[in-house]
């Protein structure tokens, strides 16, 4: 019996010795952010349609979905066979007007010679001069009309309105389209995340709030740039600015954690929790020595870059937790 008591005394001293020199953690409720996990969709900042300026048949289609284009680059070519016929008709009319002008100028020249002899009146001379001016004006109008038709033919080339990536091409080569019809839709100006959050969290959403974004196993941060005032289908629409959004697909879904409130939580360093037989324990500093207490733990919470373990029950404010 004496030997057994001595062994127990030595064991108690061995256990109590390190605990007296161990650091302690004072249990104090901490304010933590409540997060809501939602899916955001990658959206192009600007979706710019490249439209045909004239009607006709698509003779050439130079892009397909996923291609990157520069502003002013040719996307497609639209041809209208009627334009060539219109140019030929105007050229024929110009030839006829030019012949009329030559004839009118010749008659005017003869009339100027005869008026000095008194054979032709000055009234007739003025009529011939007016006829020459009218013919010249008709030629100028026909040339201007020809320039307009030629310009229409040049507008058959569909050009990219901005730098970006081709999202959709709703037409095919050989298709007949009307003026103003969309040939391709470009995504330009970069990408952002669009969120649809349940309206019960609308009051907690603030512009500039930090957003955690998980994509391809990596976690990045973004900024809540804009909260739209209109609620659609019971959800608030919000946009998130991300400096480097690592995705190549528009409308791709990305897991996002949004701050929707704050609460008080009891946190301890992970090293303070030990697990035995499926139960979690922490060691408290008591007046009679270290005391183990069973606790119910929650998840891991990060504050200022440091990880903590949340204690749901088993600890109260003011407790002193011994750290190993």
C-alpha positions as CSV (number, residue, x, y, z in Angstrom):
1,X,0.0,0.0,0.0
2,X,2.8,2.4,0.8
3,X,4.5,1.6,-2.5
4,X,1.3,2.2,-4.4
5,X,0.7,5.5,-2.7
6,X,4.2,6.6,-3.6
7,X,3.7,5.7,-7.3
8,X,0.4,7.7,-7.4
9,X,2.1,10.7,-5.8
10,X,4.9,10.6,-8.4
11,X,2.4,10.3,-11.2
12,X,0.4,13.3,-9.9
13,X,3.5,15.4,-9.6
14,X,4.6,14.4,-13.2
15,X,1.2,15.4,-14.5
16,X,0.9,18.6,-12.5
17,X,4.4,19.8,-13.2
18,X,4.2,20.6,-16.9
19,X,0.6,22.0,-16.5
20,X,1.8,24.7,-14.1
21,X,4.3,26.0,-16.6
22,X,1.9,25.7,-19.6
23,X,0.3,28.7,-21.3
24,X,-3.3,29.4,-20.7
25,X,-6.1,30.6,-23.0
26,X,-8.7,32.8,-21.5
27,X,-12.2,31.9,-22.9
28,X,-13.8,35.1,-24.3
29,X,-16.6,35.3,-26.9
30,X,-15.4,36.5,-30.2
31,X,-17.3,38.1,-33.0
32,X,-17.3,35.9,-36.1
33,X,-18.8,36.4,-39.6
34,X,-21.7,34.2,-40.6
35,X,-21.2,32.9,-44.2
36,X,-23.7,31.8,-46.7
37,X,-22.5,29.4,-49.4
38,X,-24.0,30.0,-52.8
39,X,-23.1,29.5,-56.5
40,X,-22.1,32.4,-58.6
41,X,-22.1,32.5,-62.4
42,X,-19.2,33.9,-64.4
43,X,-20.5,36.6,-66.6
44,X,-18.9,38.7,-69.3
45,X,-18.8,42.4,-68.4
46,X,-20.1,43.5,-71.8
47,X,-21.9,41.3,-74.4
48,X,-21.5,43.2,-77.7
49,X,-23.4,42.0,-80.8
50,X,-21.6,42.2,-84.2
51,X,-24.4,43.0,-86.6
52,X,-24.7,43.0,-90.4
53,X,-25.1,46.5,-91.9
54,X,-26.7,45.3,-95.1
55,X,-29.0,42.4,-96.0
56,X,-27.7,39.6,-98.2
57,X,-26.0,36.2,-98.1
58,X,-23.1,35.3,-95.8
59,X,-20.3,34.5,-98.2
60,X,-17.6,34.1,-95.5
61,X,-17.6,33.3,-91.8
62,X,-14.2,33.9,-90.3
63,X,-14.8,33.1,-86.6
64,X,-16.4,30.4,-84.4
65,X,-17.3,30.1,-80.7
66,X,-14.3,30.6,-78.4
67,X,-12.1,32.6,-80.8
68,X,-10.5,35.8,-79.6
69,X,-10.8,38.9,-81.8
70,X,-9.6,42.4,-81.9
71,X,-11.7,45.5,-82.5
72,X,-12.1,46.1,-86.3
73,X,-11.2,42.5,-87.2
74,X,-13.3,41.0,-89.9
75,X,-15.8,38.5,-88.6
76,X,-17.9,37.7,-91.7
77,X,-18.6,39.0,-95.2
78,X,-22.1,39.6,-96.5
79,X,-22.8,39.9,-100.2
80,X,-25.8,41.3,-102.1
81,X,-25.8,40.6,-105.8
82,X,-28.3,43.5,-106.4
83,X,-25.5,46.0,-105.5
84,X,-23.5,45.0,-108.6
85,X,-26.6,45.5,-110.8
86,X,-27.3,48.8,-109.2
87,X,-23.8,50.0,-110.0
88,X,-24.0,48.9,-113.6
89,X,-27.4,50.7,-114.0
90,X,-25.9,53.9,-112.6
91,X,-22.9,53.6,-114.9
92,X,-25.2,53.3,-117.9
93,X,-27.1,56.3,-116.8
94,X,-23.9,58.3,-116.3
95,X,-22.9,57.4,-119.9
96,X,-26.2,58.7,-121.2
97,X,-26.0,61.9,-119.2
98,X,-22.4,62.5,-120.4
99,X,-23.6,62.2,-124.0
100,X,-26.5,64.6,-123.3
101,X,-24.0,67.0,-121.7
102,X,-21.7,66.9,-124.7
103,X,-24.6,67.6,-127.0
104,X,-25.9,70.4,-124.9
105,X,-22.5,72.1,-124.7
106,X,-22.1,71.8,-128.5
107,X,-25.6,73.5,-129.1
108,X,-24.7,76.2,-126.5
109,X,-21.4,76.9,-128.4
110,X,-23.2,77.2,-131.7
111,X,-25.9,79.4,-130.2
112,X,-23.2,81.8,-128.8
113,X,-21.8,82.2,-132.3
114,X,-25.2,82.7,-133.9
115,X,-26.5,85.2,-131.3
116,X,-23.9,87.7,-132.4
117,X,-25.3,87.5,-136.0
118,X,-28.8,87.9,-134.7
119,X,-30.0,84.4,-135.9
120,X,-30.6,83.1,-132.3
121,X,-32.2,85.1,-129.6
122,X,-30.7,85.6,-126.2
123,X,-33.7,83.8,-124.6
124,X,-32.8,80.7,-126.5
125,X,-29.1,81.0,-125.5
126,X,-30.2,81.2,-121.8
127,X,-32.3,78.0,-122.3
128,X,-29.4,76.1,-123.7
129,X,-27.1,77.3,-120.9
130,X,-29.7,76.1,-118.3
131,X,-29.9,72.7,-120.1
132,X,-26.1,72.4,-119.7
133,X,-26.2,73.2,-116.0
134,X,-29.1,70.7,-115.4
135,X,-27.3,67.9,-117.2
136,X,-24.1,68.6,-115.2
137,X,-26.1,68.5,-111.9
138,X,-27.7,65.2,-113.0
139,X,-24.3,63.7,-113.6
140,X,-23.1,64.9,-110.1
141,X,-26.2,63.3,-108.5
142,X,-25.6,60.0,-110.3
143,X,-22.0,59.9,-109.2
144,X,-23.1,60.6,-105.6
145,X,-25.7,57.8,-105.9
146,X,-23.0,55.5,-107.2
147,X,-20.7,56.3,-104.2
148,X,-23.6,55.4,-101.9
149,X,-24.2,52.1,-103.6
150,X,-20.4,51.3,-103.5
151,X,-20.3,52.2,-99.8
152,X,-23.2,49.7,-99.2
153,X,-21.1,47.0,-100.9
154,X,-18.1,47.8,-98.6
155,X,-20.4,47.6,-95.5
156,X,-20.9,43.9,-96.3
157,X,-17.9,43.2,-94.1
158,X,-19.0,42.5,-90.5
159,X,-16.3,43.9,-88.2
160,X,-15.7,43.2,-84.5
161,X,-17.0,46.2,-82.5
162,X,-14.6,45.6,-79.6
163,X,-11.8,43.4,-78.3
164,X,-13.1,40.2,-76.8
165,X,-14.0,36.6,-77.2
166,X,-16.7,35.1,-79.4
167,X,-19.5,33.7,-77.3
168,X,-22.1,32.7,-79.9
169,X,-22.3,32.6,-83.6
170,X,-26.1,32.1,-84.4
171,X,-25.6,32.0,-88.2
172,X,-23.9,29.8,-90.8
173,X,-22.2,30.4,-94.1
174,X,-24.7,30.7,-96.9
175,X,-27.5,31.9,-94.7
176,X,-29.6,34.9,-95.7
177,X,-29.8,37.7,-93.2
178,X,-31.4,41.1,-92.9
179,X,-29.7,44.4,-92.2
180,X,-29.2,44.7,-88.4
181,X,-29.3,41.0,-87.7
182,X,-26.7,39.6,-85.3
183,X,-23.8,37.6,-86.8
184,X,-21.9,37.0,-83.6
185,X,-22.0,38.0,-79.9
186,X,-18.7,39.0,-78.3
187,X,-17.8,39.1,-74.6
188,X,-15.5,41.9,-73.8
189,X,-14.3,44.0,-70.8
190,X,-13.3,41.0,-68.6
191,X,-15.5,38.8,-66.4
192,X,-17.2,39.1,-63.1
193,X,-19.3,36.9,-60.8
194,X,-23.1,37.4,-60.6
195,X,-24.8,36.0,-57.5
196,X,-28.4,35.3,-56.7
197,X,-28.9,35.4,-52.9
198,X,-32.1,34.7,-51.0
199,X,-33.9,37.9,-50.2
200,X,-33.8,37.3,-46.4
201,X,-30.2,38.2,-46.5
202,X,-30.7,41.4,-48.6
203,X,-30.3,43.8,-45.6
204,X,-26.9,42.3,-44.7
205,X,-25.3,42.7,-48.1
206,X,-23.1,45.8,-48.2
207,X,-21.1,47.2,-51.1
208,X,-17.4,46.5,-50.7
209,X,-17.8,43.4,-48.5
210,X,-15.1,40.7,-48.9
211,X,-16.3,37.5,-50.7
212,X,-14.5,34.2,-50.6
213,X,-14.4,32.4,-53.9
214,X,-13.5,28.7,-54.4
215,X,-12.6,27.6,-57.9
216,X,-10.6,24.6,-59.0
217,X,-9.6,23.8,-55.4
218,X,-8.1,27.3,-54.8
219,X,-9.7,30.0,-52.6
220,X,-9.5,33.6,-53.7
221,X,-11.1,36.8,-52.5
222,X,-13.4,39.2,-54.3
223,X,-15.3,42.4,-53.5
224,X,-19.1,42.9,-53.6
225,X,-19.2,45.6,-56.2
226,X,-23.0,46.2,-56.7
227,X,-26.2,45.0,-55.2
228,X,-29.2,45.5,-57.5
229,X,-32.3,47.0,-55.9
230,X,-34.8,44.8,-57.8
231,X,-35.6,41.3,-56.3
232,X,-36.2,38.6,-58.9
233,X,-37.9,35.3,-57.9
234,X,-37.2,35.9,-54.2
235,X,-33.5,36.5,-54.8
236,X,-31.2,39.5,-54.7
237,X,-28.9,39.9,-57.6
238,X,-25.3,41.1,-56.8
239,X,-22.1,41.4,-58.7
240,X,-18.7,40.5,-57.4
241,X,-15.4,42.0,-58.7
242,X,-12.6,39.5,-58.9
243,X,-9.1,40.5,-59.8
244,X,-8.0,37.2,-61.4
245,X,-11.0,35.0,-62.1
246,X,-9.5,31.7,-63.2
247,X,-12.1,30.3,-65.6
248,X,-12.4,30.1,-69.4
249,X,-16.1,29.5,-69.5
250,X,-18.8,32.1,-69.4
251,X,-21.9,31.1,-67.3
252,X,-19.7,28.6,-65.4
253,X,-20.8,28.1,-61.8
254,X,-18.4,28.9,-59.0
255,X,-18.8,28.2,-55.2
256,X,-18.9,31.5,-53.3
257,X,-19.2,32.3,-49.6
258,X,-21.0,35.5,-48.8
259,X,-21.0,37.3,-45.4
260,X,-24.7,37.5,-44.2
261,X,-24.3,38.5,-40.6
262,X,-22.2,38.2,-37.4
263,X,-22.5,36.2,-34.2
264,X,-20.6,35.5,-30.9
265,X,-18.6,32.3,-30.7
266,X,-16.2,30.6,-28.2
267,X,-12.9,29.8,-30.0
268,X,-9.8,28.0,-28.8
269,X,-6.6,27.1,-30.6
270,X,-6.8,23.6,-32.2
271,X,-3.9,22.3,-30.1
272,X,-6.0,22.8,-27.0
273,X,-8.5,20.1,-28.0
274,X,-7.6,16.4,-27.7
275,X,-9.7,13.5,-28.9
276,X,-10.0,10.1,-27.2
277,X,-12.6,7.4,-27.8
278,X,-14.5,9.7,-30.1
279,X,-14.9,12.4,-27.5
280,X,-13.2,15.9,-27.4
281,X,-11.6,17.2,-24.3
282,X,-9.9,20.4,-23.2
283,X,-7.9,20.9,-20.0
284,X,-8.9,23.7,-17.7
285,X,-6.8,25.4,-15.0
286,X,-8.6,24.9,-11.7
287,X,-7.8,25.9,-8.1
288,X,-7.1,22.2,-7.3
289,X,-5.1,21.6,-10.5
290,X,-5.8,20.8,-14.1
291,X,-9.2,19.4,-14.9
292,X,-10.3,17.8,-18.2
293,X,-13.7,18.7,-19.5
294,X,-15.7,17.2,-22.4
295,X,-16.7,19.7,-25.1
296,X,-18.7,19.7,-28.3
297,X,-16.7,21.2,-31.1
298,X,-17.9,22.8,-34.3
299,X,-16.0,23.7,-37.4
300,X,-12.7,25.5,-38.0
301,X,-13.0,29.3,-38.1
302,X,-10.3,31.6,-39.4
303,X,-9.8,35.1,-37.8
304,X,-7.0,37.4,-39.1
305,X,-5.4,34.5,-40.9
306,X,-5.3,32.2,-37.8
307,X,-7.3,29.0,-37.5
308,X,-9.4,28.4,-34.4
309,X,-11.7,25.6,-33.3
310,X,-15.2,26.6,-32.3
311,X,-16.6,25.2,-29.0
312,X,-20.4,24.8,-29.1
313,X,-20.8,23.6,-25.5
314,X,-18.7,22.7,-22.5
315,X,-16.9,26.0,-22.0
316,X,-18.1,29.3,-20.5
317,X,-16.6,32.9,-20.7
318,X,-13.9,33.2,-18.1
319,X,-12.6,29.7,-18.2
320,X,-8.8,29.3,-18.5
321,X,-7.8,26.6,-21.0
322,X,-4.4,25.1,-20.6
323,X,-2.4,24.9,-23.9
324,X,0.1,22.1,-24.5
